[in-house]
Amino acid sequence: MDLGDIVMVDNPRHPFYGRRGKIIGRRGLYREDDPWFLIYVPSHMRSFLIPQSMLCLEQDASVTVDIFTERLQ
């Protein structure tokens, strides 16, 4: 993940689960090999610190949704 990437929160335990945003910064480590990213979330018109482990790239999110909908059919 790099600056400018569009991401989605994909961890159901996170309060912004399912929200999309844009990476605008990087701020230290949440845990070893798990950096904090500063994400601008347009639906809240603010930026939030979210660990990388709770994010996925937007194109990865659409693939996950497609697989999920195929299982429902």
N, C-alpha and C positions, 0 to 999 in steps of 0.2 A: 504494500500500500504506500502510495506517495501523496504528496500535497496535490490538491486539486481533484483527487479521485472521489467519485460519488459512491457512498457506502450506505448500508442498511444495518440497523441493530438487529442481530439475529439470535439473541439469547432471551428466552422467555422470562428469565428472572429480572431483566432490566426494565425499568419503568418506561423506556422509550422503545420497547420491542416493536419491530415493524416500521419504525420511522426511518426516513431517508435523510441524508445530509451530505455535506461536502467537507473533506479534510482540509483544515486551514492551518494546522500547526501540530507540532509534536512536543510533548512535555514529559520527559523522564520515563521511568519504568513503574508499572503497576506491580509486576512481579518480574522475576528473571525471564528474559526473552518475551516480555509482554508490555510493549510501550503504551503510554497514554497518548491518545490523539485528541486534538481539539477539533470538534465537529460542529459546523454551523448547521442547525436544524431549522429550515425555513418555516415549518409549521408553528414553531415557538418563537421565531425571530430572535434567536439567541444562539450562543455557542456553548457547548458542554464538553467536559473531559470524559472520554469513554475509552476503556481499554481495548486494544486490538482484538483480544480474544472474544469480545462480544460483538464484533463487526464482521461483515463480509462485503466484498465488492458488489456493486449493483448488478453486474452481469452474472455473478455467481448466485445472487438472490433470485433472479428470474429463472435460472435453471432449477433451483430448489423448488420454487413454486410450481413449475411445470411438472416436475417429478411427483410432487404432492397431489396435484390435480389428476394426474394419470392414475394414481393409486385409488382415488375416490371413484373413478368411473368404472 
